[in-house]
Amino acid sequence: EKLVEGKEGHLSINFTNASNREYNGTIDVYTSSTNTKPNTPTSNFSVKIAGGSTFTGQITVTPEKKGDFYVWVMDRNEGKELVTAQKFEVAEAPKAILSAELTTYSELVADNDGFL
């Protein structure tokens, strides 16, 4: 799926719990059009992953403009960055195509002030 400016898009994140203990924590996701991580997460979610298992999560993003789009993924519990400034390309949204068709005709009469 391609990211398009102003449109909702979805990114999948694959997590692997390499320990034998269950992981139960919060994942913070940061997004930006520059490669500088914002101070505040764009979104977050709770996740529980059994030891030795994998989990695929999905986040929804809406890039504001075409060009570069960066994503960071943090384990809030451990304060560990899991994904650092992964870059995606955002495409320009298609331009609106406007058309019109005159379907009826009626005489326009101006009022005393000259307005229709």
TANOR-V838259 format. One record per residue. N is the residue number from 0. PSI is psi in radians with two decimals (* if undefined). Layout:
N;PSI  N;PSI
This chain:
0;2.35  1;2.44  2;2.35  3;2.38  4;2.37  5;0.01  6;2.52  7;2.32  8;2.88  9;2.37  10;2.35  11;2.46  12;2.14  13;2.16  14;2.46  15;2.23  16;1.77  17;-0.12  18;3.05  19;0.02  20;2.59  21;2.43  22;2.27  23;1.83  24;-2.94  25;2.35  26;2.22  27;2.39  28;2.26  29;2.46  30;2.64  31;2.74  32;-0.05  33;2.95  34;0.38  35;2.11  36;2.27  37;2.83  38;-0.47  39;2.35  40;2.56  41;-0.64  42;2.94  43;2.82  44;2.70  45;2.55  46;2.52  47;2.14  48;2.14  49;2.65  50;2.39  51;0.26  52;2.93  53;2.77  54;2.38  55;2.05  56;2.80  57;2.35  58;2.65  59;2.28  60;2.68  61;1.57  62;2.40  63;-0.48  64;2.79  65;2.78  66;-2.54  67;2.58  68;2.13  69;2.55  70;2.36  71;2.50  72;2.19  73;2.46  74;1.82  75;-0.65  76;-0.77  77;-0.19  78;0.50  79;2.33  80;2.09  81;-0.60  82;2.25  83;1.95  84;0.85  85;2.22  86;2.35  87;2.70  88;2.28  89;2.20  90;2.71  91;2.42  92;2.54  93;2.51  94;2.60  95;2.47  96;1.91  97;2.40  98;2.79  99;2.67  100;2.23  101;2.11  102;-0.46  103;2.83  104;2.38  105;2.66  106;2.36  107;2.28  108;2.22  109;2.56  110;-3.06  111;-0.42  112;-0.02  113;0.10  114;2.64  115;*
